[in-house]
Amino acid sequence: MSLKQVMSALAVSSVLSLPALASDYLDTSTSFSDENKNTKTRVIFVPEGTTVELPEWSGSDVNAVSRAAEIEEFKGEASQLTTVIAPEDTKANHLLLAGVGNPAELSRFEAEKLGASIAAALKPELESVVFDTRLISNPGIAAELSAHIAHGIDLRNYRFDRYQSEPKERPQTAYHWLVKSPDMAEKKYLASRAIAEGVFVARDITALPGSDGYPEAIVKLAQEAMKDLNIELTIVTPEQVDEMGMGLLKSVSQGSQHGSYLLAAHYKGSNADPIALVGKGNTFDTGGYNLKTSSSSILRMQTDKAGAGAVIGAVMALAAQEAPVNVVAVAPLSHNLISGSATLPGDVVKAGDGTLVEIANTDAEGRLILGDGNWYANDKFKPRAIANIATLTGSKVGALGTGYAALFASQDDLRSAIIEAGNITGEKVWELPLEGYDGIIDSPLADIRNIGSPGTQAGAAFLKHFAGDTPWIHIDMAADAMVSSDTGIHPAGPTGFGVRLLTEWVHQLEN
């Protein structure tokens, strides 16, 4: 069936069939062995100051490669890449020398970025590549770095090309890793591969255009993605959203033909009280009657569901790892359009917890659906902690740009764990203050209103209100959900920001 036929069927049936399998994203394969193989291209990982010398090479081979490395000023510094023509006796055409500096000091994220750089440097038409780690003397370190570098390669090789009639050729390479401890490397890689699958689903969710990625479509995508995992799914339909009194969530979709849904994905890998990850899933955001007037801004508004993608992907990753944690993703899903039935600025809406909210700005809709999402998480799961993640405010972009996500936290252990998780994954957070902003969302008309100044703090204060007494953090990832060009571990497009951060945060809390 052609893409046009698929989309036509969706318009009739409102069912999205997008299986979230690795084959949808990658056409490569990865294996680990202590058996050397011959191939036309070999990537050799070189610690700083180490002579590039493999056991099977002759003295003339060593001299030729050493001279080529010297000419290119290759010293094995971390992340340094140099391609040289392979001497005839090495049975290869090209050698890619990859510096790892001091292997014991190369961080996980630096290793992942090195993998992404290697993926970008290798030609997609290569049939096979050998990654040779024999110059790294410590087998355990070599195994761990292999897994992290392979993870970076996977993340960079992802493609979302289903809307292209003639997509560019994907890499279809067989990656063979030569390591002294292949079982250890494979085990660590499989844990990373689980995270990559979660990132890929989050990227897919974010990438879907607004007319195809509406709330019910995201529910169907998540169902398909999670069908082989030990995850219990609860789907709250628009009718049930109304019956349960989640007026904030309902109100955001009132102008759309697609009603609001709520998806809860529960992975119970332990008997501890659950951790709730609540992510914003506004599947397209016109701003409502407070219409977005910037064409460049509104064009990116399919990214407003990136928070939902992040929590869905994180729970998928933890379930695929069979991690000993109890975690639930709650994704309120809305579609913020304009029509005769849309919410008006100044309307007062009742939240699931009974709070009466003045909708002072219909473009501050993310906090509305997250407010009911927090109430639902508290009411149904009684979590020991709530993490909100959302592309929430333009104010965050003004304050921090894209180098950091904004962080608000109510408790020291949650704060320290998310900061450490950000440092490990490279999805860094920077805490902004919430103390001293009492009354920031007070309303003269209702109990509270959905805007205030400064904007980032107002959004956080609104969410904290609905988290109640539950320990809570909020991550404002505005502008972090998409990159316009290939950047590090991200090909151009959605980043899947938050999957790796939240997965590591949950692990940090359990350690």
N, C-alpha and C positions, 0 to 999 in steps of 0.2 A: 504494500500500500504506500502511495506517495505521501509526502508530508502534507500536501494540500488536502488529500483525502482524509488523512488522520485528523487534521484540524477541523475539517467539515463534519466529521463524525462527532467530534467533541462538542461542536456547537449544538448538535441535536441531542446527544446523550448526556452531556455534562460529566463524562467520565474520562479521566486522563489516564492513559496507559503508558507509563514511562518507567519501565523496570529499572531499578537502581542497582545494577550489577556492575562489577568491575569492567566487563567487556563493553559497557556503554561508554566508558570514559578512557580506557587504556587498551591498546592492542599490543602491549609489550608483555614479556614474561621475565621473571626473576628467579634465579636458582643459586644455591650456595653449595660449594664442594671444596675438598682439599685436593682434587685432581686437576692438574693443569690441562688446558685445552688450547689448541692452535686456532687463531682467528686473525682476520685481516686488520682488526683494530684492537689494541690493548691499552687500557687505562692503568697506569702504574702510580700508586700512592707513595709519595716520597716524603719522609720526615726531613725537616730542615737540616742541612749539612750532610746528608747521606748521599753516597755515590750510587747512581742508578746502575745497579749490577744484579742481574738475575742469575741463578745457579746454572742454567742451561746456556748462558751466553759465552761466547769466546772472548778472549782478551781484546780482539779487534772490535767486536760488537760494543763492549764496554767503553772503549776509547772513542768510538764514533758517537755514541749517545752522549757521553760526557762532554765531548767537544760541542755537539749541537746544543746541549743544555747551557753550556758556558756562553756560547754566542748569543743565546736568547736571554741570558742573565737569569736563568732559572736556578733558584737556590732551595726550593722546597718550602718556601714560606707559606703559611696557612692561606688557602684559597687561591694560590698562584697556579695558573694553567698554561701549559706550553705544549704545542703539537710539533713533533719532529718526524721526519721520514725515518722509518725503521730500517736498520741494516739488514742486508739480504738474509743472513743466517738466522735472524730472529723469527722468521716465518710469518712476519706481519708486514703490512704496508705502512701503518701509522702507529705511533706511540703518543698517547696523550699523558703527559706528566702532570700529576695533580699534587700540589704541595699540601701537606697536613701540619706543617710547623712542628710543634711538640705534640704528638698524638694524644698524650695524656691530658693536655690542656685545651684541646679543641672542643668547644662546647657543642651540645646537641644541635642548637640552632645554626651555628656556623657550619657544622657538618651537613645539615640539611641544605643550607644555601650553596655549599660546594656541590652537592648533588644536583641542584637546580642549574648551576653554571655548567656542569658537565652535560646535562641533558640538552641545554641550549647549544653546546659546542659540537655535539655528535650529530651527524647527518641522519635524517629520519629513515633513509633507505637502507641503512646498515642492517644486515641480517642478524649479526651476532657481535657481541663485544665481551671481552674478558676484563674484569676488574681485578687487578692483581694487588693484594695487600701484603705480600711476603716481606716487604721492606719494613713493615711495622713489626717490631720484635715481640711485643706483648700480644699473645693470641686473643686474650679477653678484650683488650682495647681495640684490636683490629676487628673483632666480631661486632662490637658495639658501634664503632664508626661505620662499618659496612652497612648495618641496618639503618642508621640515621641518614647516610648518604643516599642509599637506595630509596628511602622515604622521600627525600628531597627531589630525586629524579621523578618519582611517581607524581608528586604534587605539581611539578612543572609540566609534565607530559599530558595532564588532563586536557580534554577538549570538550567544549560544548558547541557542537557543529550541526545539530539536527535541523537548524533553520537555513542551512546552506545547501543549495541545489548541487553544487560541486565543491564539497569541502576539501581543504588542503590535505595532503597525505599525512596521516598520523604515523608516528614511529611504530614500527612493528618488530622491533629488535628483541632478540633473546639476550638478556643480560646474565652472564655467568660470573659469579663471584668466587674468586680463588682465595680461600681463607683457611687458616689452620684449625679453627673451631667452627665448622659449618653448622652444626646443630645449634650452638649458641646464637650464631648470627641469624639463622632462620627463625628461631623463637622470638628474638627481639624484632626482627623485620615483620613478622606476622602481627605483633602487637601494634607496630606502626601502620601496617597495612589496614588494620581495623580503623585507625584514626583517619587514614586517607579516604576510606570509603565514606566515613561520616562527613569529611570535608567535601567530597564530590557531591553528595546528596545536598548539602547546604548550598554549594555553588549552583547546582541545578535549580533548586528552589528559588534562589535569588535571580537567576538568569531568565526565568520564564517571563515573557511579556505579560502585561497586565490583563489582556483579554483572554489569555490561556492559563495564567497562573492565579486564577481567582480562588476563593477559600475552599470550595469543594474539590477543586483540582489538586490543591496542595494536600488535602486529606487523602485523596486517592494515591498520590505519589508516595506519601509517607507509608500508607498501608502496603504498597508494593515493595517499597524499600526494606521494610521491617519484617516481612512475612516469614523469613527463615530465622529470625532472632527470637530469643526468649523475652519478648516484650509484650506486655498487656496494653492494648490500645483501647481508649475510651473516646468515642466521637460524640460530641454534643452538637446537635443539629440546630439550625436557626430557630425552629419551633421550641426546642428545649432550652436554648439560650433565653428566649422570651419567658418560658414557663419558670425558669430558675431565677428570674428577676435580674439577670445581668444586663441592665439597661445601658450601661456605658458601652459594652461590646456591641449590643444591638444597634445603638444609635449611629455608630460610625458607618454601618452598611445600609442605613435607611434610604440613601439616595441611589443605591445600586440594585440591579436585578439579582445580584448574588448576595444572599444573606450571610450573616456572621456565623462562623463555626468556632468550636474550641476542640483542640486535640490534646489528649493527655496520653503520653507514652511512658509506661512504668516498667522499669527493669529492677527486679528485686533480687540482687545478688547477695544480700545479707539480711539479717533480721533487725538491723539498726533502724532507728527512725530515718525516714527518707530525707534526701536533699532535693529541693525543688528548683528546677531551672525554668524560668518563665521568660519566653522570648516573644518580642513584638512581631506579629505576622500581618501587617497591613499590606495586602497583596498588591494594591496600587493606591497611590495617594495623590489625588488632584488638589488636596487642601480643602475640599468641600467648598462652602460659600466663601471662606477665606482663601480664595483660589490662589494657587501658586502662579505667579506671573512671569517667572523666569523660564524660558524655553529649555535652557540647559538643565535647570533643576528638575522640572517636571519630567523630562526625558529619562532621568535616572530613577524614577520613583518605583520601579519594580524592586529596587533594592530595599524598600521599606519592609520587606518580609525577611530580611537577612537575619534578624534576631530569632525568628521562628526556625529558620534553617539551622542556626547555630545550636539551639537546644535539641532539636531533632537529631542532628548529626552527632552531638556529644553523647546522647543516650545510646544511639546506634553503636558508636565506638566502644563505649563501656560494656555494652551487652556482647558485642563481638569478641572483646577481650576476655569475657567471662570474669570481669573484675568483681571482687568481693565487696560490692557497694550496693546501696539501696538508693535509687535516683529516679526522679520522674521529670519528664519534659512536659511543660504546659505551654501550648501555642495557641493563643487567641488569634483568630483569623478574620480579617475584615476587608472591605473593598470601599474606599472612601471616594464616592462619586457625587455628582450633583443632579438632582431632579426635583420634582414638586414635592417629593416625600422626604427629602434630605433634612437632616438636623440643621437648624438655623442658629447663627450666633446669638447668644443670650438665652437659649433654651435651657431648662433645668431638667436634669435626668437623674433617675435613681439608680445607684450602683447595687451590686449584689449584696453588699454588706449593709445596705440601707442608707448610705451617705447620699445626700442630695448635692449634685454637682452642677454648677453654672458652666455651660459650655461657652466660655468667653471667646474662644477661637477654635473653629472647626479644623484648623490645620495643626492643632496640638492634640491630634487624635491617638497617637501611639500610647500615651500615658493613660488614656481612657480604657483602651482594650487591655492594657497591662494591669490596670487597677482591678478590673474584674478577674483577670488571670491570677493575680495574687490572692484575691478572695477565694477563688475556686481551689487553688493549691492549698491554702490554709484549711478550708472547710472540708475538703475531701481526703487530704493526705496527712494533715497534721505534721508538716515537715519540721526538722530541727534547724533548717536554714533555707532561705530563699535567695536565689540569684536572678536578678533581672538583667536582660541584655537587649539593647535596642539601638537602632539608628534614630535617636530621639530628638536631638536639638541642633540647630545651626550654631547656637552659642558655643557648643563644645568645639566645633571646627574653628571658630574664632579664637578660642582659648588655647587649644592644643594641636590644631591641624590634624595631620594623619600619623604623626609619630607615636602618639599614645592615644588610647581610649581613656575617657574620663571615668574615674572610680569614686563611688560613695560607699561607705561601709559603716555598719552600726557596731561592729565587734572586732576586737584586735586579732583574734585567731583567723577570722574570715579575711580580714584585710591582709595580713601577712601571707596567707596562703595564696591569695589571688595575685599579689605582687610577685611572689616567687614563681608562680605558674607563668606569669607574663614574661619574666626574665628567661625562663627555661625555653619557652616556645617562641619567643620573639614577638608575641602579641602583647605588647607592653601596656601597662595601665599607670595612670598618674592620679593620685587622690586629690579631689577638690573638697573644700570645706562645705559642710551643711549646717554646722553650729553657727548661731548668730543670725539665722534667717527665719526666725519665728514669725509667723503671720504672713509669710511670703505668698501663700495661696488662699488667704482669707477672701471671702466673698460678701458683698453687702446684700446679695440677693438670696444665696443658698448657703449650705454648710461650708463648702469650699468652691474654688473655681479652678479651671484647668490651665491657667497661665499665671505668670508672675515674673518678677525681675530680681536678679539675673536669671536668664532662661534655663540654663543647665541646672542650677540649684532648684528652680521651681519644679522642673520635671522630676527631679529626684525626691523632693519633698512630697509631691503628689503620690509617687509610688510607695514611699515609705509609709504614708498614711494607710495604704491598703495592705501592706505587709504586717501591720499591727505590731504585736510584741515579738514576732518571730525574728530571730537574727537575720540580717538582710545585707546584701550588697547590690549595687546597681552599676552596670557597665554601659556607658553611653558611647557607642561605636560609630557615631555619625561620620560619614565620609571614609570609613575603613572597609566598607563592604565591597568595593569595586576599584580596580585599577584600570587606567586607560591604555596601558602598554605593558608588555612583559616585564615583570618586576620580581626578582628573586625567585621564591618558590611559587609565584603566581603567574600563570599566563594572563594575557589581557582579558579582563572581564571580572566576574565575581570572585572574591577571595576565599569565601567560607570562613571569614574571621569569626573567632569565638569557639569553634569546635575544638581546636587544639588547646586553647586557653581553658575552657570549662572542663574538658576531660582531665587535664593536668591538675586543675584546682580540686576536683573531686578526689583525685589520687592523693594530693597533698593533705587534704582534710582527714583522710583515712590513715595516713602514715604517722 
